[in-house]
Structure formats: C-alpha cells, structure tokens
C-alpha cells in the first residue's frame, strides 16, 4: 500500500512539464487511498529530477511536479491543510545520472509524513 515513506517512480509527467500523464491515474488512486487513512499531521510530497538541465530549472520543475501531485490528491479528497509540496531537484539522487537507467531512477516522487 502506498503512503508515508513511499518512493514512487510511476507518476509520469509530460516532458519538461508538471502535467501528469493519464497513465498515472491508478497509482494516484492507490496513493490517495493510502494517505487518506494516515494519521500523520503533515504530509509532504517531494519532487525529484535527474541532473539533466540547469540546477535552478530542475529545482523549479520538481516543485511544480510535486504541487501537481498535491493538487490531484486534494482534488480526490485529501485535506489541503495537511499536505504540501516541495521540490528537491537533482540534489538527492538515488542512482548515478551517467545513463538513462540511473536518471530514470532519480525522477521520482517521495512521500514524507510527520
């Protein structure tokens, strides 16, 4: 079940955009279901990118993507007062950015709860 602590690679966005692609609907349904039952006071959706492009651009893109996920979860019924977005850009890679496999692993959404 998706929820606090999740690292999600299956929320897809249009290239260089914060527009969530339609094939992400099921994973967002699962994330909403998992977070709806969480007792955490605050939920933070973190956006992460690969290192392609300028650092400042990636930071802003990751923030906009995280906000798009927050907006979708709120649209599905989560309380906006409990959830917020933040962008991390390429600052915290999970894998080397030297090939597409690594870059793909670094493009992700993480869910943190407190």
Secondary structure, 3 states (H helix, E strand, C coil): CCCCCCEECCCCECCCCCCECHHHHHHHHHHHHHHHCCCCCCEEEEEECCCCCCHHHHHHHHHHHHHHHHHHHHHCCCCHHHEEEEEEECCCCCCCCCCHHHHHHHCEEEEEEC
